[in-house]
Amino acid sequence: MGRMHSNGKGIAAPVLPYRRTPPSWLKVSPSDVNEHICRPAKKGLTPSQIGVILRDSHGIGQVKNVTGNKILRILKASGLAPEIPEDMYHLIRKAVSIRKQLDRNRKDKDSKFRLILVESRIHRLARYYKRTKKLPPNWKYESSTASALVA
């Protein structure tokens, strides 16, 4: 699969272990893992940041192998999931920073072009998330209210 707005093909990817059971040396119960997930989520960390903390500090490589559920599903069950998906959030944040750059430098043609590309990615992702019911059907990206979404 190629990139959307560039010419890279990118075949490198992480590979999950073949065994779906947690390692024998990992002596953590699923309830402890749920607690480790919910505590940073209450502080406002994203699911991927929580996964990095679990991997680096607690030695939990794959949460799904230990608990049977992924991090985002655990957060949804406890009511701590973010209101907009994480990839959409980061694209909106990027668009807001590019727009801020354009406000300071009006003649920056490259930033204007990149903003068009980023916003088209946001619209495409919004279409997908509306179709899969992860966003409400009346959700709409507007550049004027975007900074409030990521604040």
C-alpha positions in Angstrom: 0.0 0.0 0.0 1.5 3.3 -1.0 1.4 6.6 0.8 -1.5 9.0 0.2 0.3 12.2 -0.5 3.9 11.1 -1.3 5.6 8.4 -3.3 6.9 6.0 -0.6 5.8 2.4 -0.6 7.0 1.5 2.9 7.2 -2.3 3.5 8.7 -2.2 7.0 6.3 -3.1 9.8 6.5 -4.5 13.3 5.7 -8.2 13.6 3.7 -9.6 16.5 4.8 -12.8 18.2 3.3 -16.0 16.9 2.2 -17.2 20.4 -0.8 -15.4 21.7 -0.3 -16.3 25.3 1.5 -14.0 27.7 5.2 -14.9 28.4 5.8 -17.3 31.3 7.9 -14.8 33.2 5.1 -12.2 33.2 3.3 -12.5 36.6 0.7 -9.8 36.2 -3.0 -10.4 36.5 -5.5 -8.9 34.0 -7.1 -6.8 36.8 -3.7 -5.2 37.6 -3.2 -4.5 33.9 -6.6 -2.8 33.7 -5.6 -0.7 36.7 -2.3 0.2 35.0 -4.3 1.3 31.9 -7.0 3.3 33.7 -4.6 5.3 36.0 -2.7 7.2 33.2 -5.9 7.5 31.1 -7.4 9.6 34.0 -4.4 11.9 33.7 -5.2 12.4 30.0 -2.7 10.1 28.3 -3.6 8.6 24.9 -3.9 4.8 24.3 -0.6 4.6 22.5 1.2 6.5 25.2 -0.3 4.1 27.8 0.9 1.2 25.6 4.5 2.6 25.6 4.4 3.0 29.4 3.2 -0.6 29.9 5.8 -1.9 27.5 8.8 0.0 29.0 7.9 0.2 32.7 5.9 -3.0 33.3 7.2 -5.4 30.7 3.8 -5.9 29.1 4.4 -6.2 25.3 0.9 -7.0 24.2 -2.1 -6.0 26.5 -4.4 -8.2 24.4 -2.4 -11.3 25.2 -2.7 -10.6 29.0 -6.3 -9.3 29.3 -8.0 -10.5 26.1 -8.9 -6.9 25.2 -7.0 -4.1 23.6 -6.2 -0.9 25.4 -8.9 1.2 23.7 -11.6 -1.4 24.4 -10.6 -1.4 28.1 -10.8 2.4 28.1 -14.2 2.4 26.4 -15.5 -0.1 28.9 -14.4 2.1 31.8 -15.7 5.3 30.1 -12.2 6.8 29.6 -11.9 6.6 25.8 -11.1 9.8 24.0 -14.1 11.5 22.2 -12.3 11.6 18.8 -9.9 8.8 17.6 -6.3 9.3 18.2 -5.1 9.5 14.6 -7.8 12.1 13.8 -6.7 14.1 16.9 -3.1 14.2 15.8 -4.0 15.2 12.2 -6.2 18.0 13.6 -3.4 19.1 15.8 -1.0 19.2 12.8 -3.5 21.3 10.8 -3.9 23.8 13.7 -0.1 24.2 13.9 0.2 24.7 10.1 -2.6 27.2 10.2 -0.9 29.1 13.0 2.3 29.1 10.9 0.3 30.5 7.9 -1.1 33.3 10.1 2.4 34.4 10.9 3.8 33.9 7.4 1.2 34.7 4.8 3.5 34.0 1.8 4.5 30.5 2.9 3.2 28.6 -0.2 4.5 25.2 1.0 2.6 25.4 4.3 -0.5 26.3 2.4 -0.1 23.2 0.2 0.6 21.0 3.1 -2.4 22.3 5.0 -4.6 21.3 2.0 -3.1 17.8 2.1 -3.6 17.4 5.9 -7.1 18.7 5.8 -8.0 16.3 2.9 -6.7 13.5 5.1 -8.9 14.7 8.0 -12.0 14.8 5.7 -11.2 11.3 4.4 -10.7 9.9 7.9 -13.9 11.6 9.1 -15.8 9.9 6.3 -14.5 6.5 7.5 -15.2 7.1 11.2 -18.7 8.3 10.4 -19.3 5.1 8.4 -18.0 2.9 11.2 -19.9 4.9 13.8 -16.9 6.0 15.8 -17.9 9.7 15.1 -21.4 11.0 15.2 -23.0 11.4 11.8 -23.3 15.2 12.2 -19.6 15.7 13.1 -17.8 18.1 10.8 -14.2 19.4 10.8 -14.1 23.1 10.7 -10.8 25.0 10.8 -12.3 27.8 12.9 -13.3 25.4 15.8 -10.3 22.9 15.3 -8.1 24.6 17.9 -10.8 24.1 20.5 -10.9 20.3 19.7 -7.2 19.8 20.4 -6.8 22.3 23.3 
